[in-house]
Amino acid sequence: GVLIYTIVAFLMRAYIKEKHEKDKVIQQLHYNSSHDPLTALRNRRYFIQYLNNTIGAKREHFYLLMFDVDHFKKVKHTYAHLFGDQVLCEISKIARNIRHVEDGEIAVRYGGEEFIQLFFADSMDEAFKRAEQMRHAISKITFNEFPNIQITVSGGLESCANPHFKTHEKLLSSVDALL
């Protein structure tokens, strides 16, 4: 009986350890599939699912801001790619801090130097003020190694409730055209 107990106990510990490691790997894979590796913001794939599944019918108070870094390629080529990564990370900190998660807002690295900020607001004017607040905060970013650089962004803002946007493709296409 003692031998069987010892074997079973050993196997249970091995099983529990293996299950814990498997759960950690699955959790990491889930995170990797929904987040951008550089900025840790949500990625495009996650955003499209979020827009379709979560926002869905309650689009009337959501506004989509798509913005990108002005002259980013010039910044990268002049000051090196690692500095370009630093710029993107600083912008992502502002995007992360300005969102109101409890209202369903998210910040997304859409690709390259393009970002999306989903705002919850009562009107286009309020959403525009929030977008301007973000733009202003980004223009105040400073870098110790390059103190004379000022980062600016340009963007487009659309209401998710616009009846012309029956699909996320039409919404994204429209806000991209405004960008």
Phi and psi in degrees as a GROMACS rama.xvg file:
@    title "Ramachandran Plot"
@    xaxis  label "Phi"
@    yaxis  label "Psi"
@TYPE xy
-65.8929  -39.8951  VAL-2
-64.1817  -44.3426  LEU-3
-63.38  -43.7  ILE-4
-59.205  -44.9505  TYR-5
-63.9139  -43.8329  THR-6
-64.4624  -46.6374  ILE-7
-62.3663  -43.5589  VAL-8
-61.5324  -43.4461  ALA-9
-61.5128  -46.4848  PHE-10
-64.4177  -38.3377  LEU-11
-64.8344  -43.9717  MET-12
-61.945  -42.5883  ARG-13
-63.8166  -42.3251  ALA-14
-63.4404  -46.7944  TYR-15
-63.3093  -42.103  ILE-16
-63.5579  -45.1533  LYS-17
-63.4717  -42.2116  GLU-18
-63.9628  -42.3453  LYS-19
-61.6495  -44.1755  HIS-20
-65.3771  -40.7593  GLU-21
-63.2326  -42.899  LYS-22
-62.0811  -38.7411  ASP-23
-64.8332  -41.1322  LYS-24
-64.9109  -43.5457  VAL-25
-63.3772  -42.767  ILE-26
-61.8754  -42.2859  GLN-27
-65.9327  -40.9418  GLN-28
-63.5544  -41.4506  LEU-29
-61.7101  -44.8844  HIS-30
-61.8172  -47.4948  TYR-31
-61.9803  -32.4897  ASN-32
-77.5127  -13.3769  SER-33
-118.872  -2.82287  SER-34
-125.763  149.007  HIS-35
-76.7195  130.845  ASP-36
-68.2368  -27.9449  PRO-37
-80.8708  -49.0175  LEU-38
-98.0973  -15.8265  THR-39
66.4797  10.6892  ALA-40
-77.5993  165.512  LEU-41
-62.3892  155.504  ARG-42
-103.88  176.534  ASN-43
-58.0883  -44.889  ARG-44
-57.4446  -49.4884  ARG-45
-62.1837  -43.0683  TYR-46
-60.1476  -44.4261  PHE-47
-63.8074  -41.8946  ILE-48
-62.7486  -43.3037  GLN-49
-61.7376  -45.3895  TYR-50
-61.8464  -44.5867  LEU-51
-74.2834  -41.7121  ASN-52
-93.1467  -38.3783  ASN-53
-93.5664  -48.2225  THR-54
-72.1383  -49.3568  ILE-55
34.8316  -110.529  GLY-56
-77.1857  -18.5546  ALA-57
-97.5564  41.6012  LYS-58
-74.2639  -14.932  ARG-59
-60.0979  -24.217  GLU-60
-108.136  10.7499  HIS-61
-107.055  139.324  PHE-62
-129.454  138.289  TYR-63
-108.337  119.47  LEU-64
-106.286  122.791  LEU-65
-113.785  128.759  MET-66
-142.183  157.435  PHE-67
-137.783  166.202  ASP-68
-80.8392  125.077  VAL-69
-65.3501  134.018  ASP-70
54.1239  37.6076  HIS-71
-63.8417  -40.0791  PHE-72
-61.5902  -38.3118  LYS-73
-65.3112  -41.6431  LYS-74
-61.1712  -47.4797  VAL-75
-61.0853  -44.3926  LYS-76
-75.2145  -29.6892  HIS-77
-78.567  -41.0501  THR-78
-112.952  4.64328  TYR-79
93.1326  155.439  ALA-80
-65.6089  -35.7078  HIS-81
-63.9297  -36.206  LEU-82
-67.1741  -38.1303  PHE-83
-58.3925  -41.625  GLY-84
-62.1519  -39.4254  ASP-85
-63.4923  -40.5935  GLN-86
-59.4241  -47.4383  VAL-87
-62.1582  -38.5011  LEU-88
-67.7542  -38.5822  CYS-89
-66.0875  -41.3325  GLU-90
-63.1232  -40.505  ILE-91
-64.5627  -33.4731  SER-92
-62.3765  -43.1731  LYS-93
-65.2319  -45.6632  ILE-94
-59.5648  -41.4821  ALA-95
-66.2115  -41.0067  ARG-96
-76.8712  -23.7776  ASN-97
-86.5143  -15.9306  ILE-98
-77.548  154.369  ARG-99
-111.884  93.8647  HIS-100
-58.3393  -38.8161  VAL-101
-63.2955  -20.8047  GLU-102
-92.6454  -0.282403  ASP-103
92.4883  9.59063  GLY-104
-76.3943  146.27  GLU-105
-139.689  157.229  ILE-106
-115.274  138.337  ALA-107
-135.588  135.641  VAL-108
-90.3388  109.148  ARG-109
-76.805  -32.2776  TYR-110
158.888  143.751  GLY-111
54.1307  -120.516  GLY-112
-104.064  18.323  GLU-113
-97.134  136.614  GLU-114
-128.019  157.602  PHE-115
-127.91  137.584  ILE-116
-125.328  122.573  GLN-117
-98.8406  114.506  LEU-118
-101.094  145.738  PHE-119
-104.63  120.079  PHE-120
-150.838  160.432  ALA-121
-82.6787  -17.6209  ASP-122
-156.258  165.634  SER-123
-62.5595  -36.9997  MET-124
-60.6039  -44.3787  ASP-125
-64.5182  -42.8307  GLU-126
-63.842  -39.6099  ALA-127
-64.0316  -40.2558  PHE-128
-62.0817  -40.2473  LYS-129
-66.2886  -39.6514  ARG-130
-64.5377  -41.0329  ALA-131
-65.5491  -38.316  GLU-132
-60.0479  -42.2818  GLN-133
-66.7696  -46.195  MET-134
-58.4554  -43.9808  ARG-135
-63.7294  -43.1903  HIS-136
-62.3017  -39.7798  ALA-137
-65.5937  -38  ILE-138
-67.6282  -15.4804  SER-139
-92.9502  -1.08804  LYS-140
-62.4734  134.738  ILE-141
-122.669  153.992  THR-142
-128.827  124.309  PHE-143
-57.9778  -42.5101  ASN-144
-76.3222  -20.805  GLU-145
-136.605  73.9533  PHE-146
-67.6123  -17.256  PRO-147
-88.9181  -4.07175  ASN-148
-81.729  132.577  ILE-149
-119.246  125.477  GLN-150
-92.9158  130.038  ILE-151
-125.24  157.164  THR-152
-132.075  155.544  VAL-153
-126.544  149.287  SER-154
-155.479  176.251  GLY-155
-128.759  148.476  GLY-156
-130.61  130.417  LEU-157
-134.159  151.497  GLU-158
-82.8828  131.117  SER-159
-70.5135  -16.1703  CYS-160
-85.9848  -6.08786  ALA-161
-54.982  123.691  ASN-162
-64.7523  -15.8436  PRO-163
-71.1502  -17.8899  HIS-164
-99.9283  75.967  PHE-165
-72.8082  -24.7583  LYS-166
-126.425  160.676  THR-167
-65.5941  -28.5189  HIS-168
-61.87  -42.5768  GLU-169
-67.6267  -40.4199  LYS-170
-62.3866  -49.5154  LEU-171
-64.7431  -37.7698  LEU-172
-64.059  -41.0578  SER-173
-68.0675  -46.4016  SER-174
-68.8675  -32.1265  VAL-175
-65.6706  -38.8448  ASP-176
-64.9941  -35.686  ALA-177
-68.2213  -31.1202  LEU-178
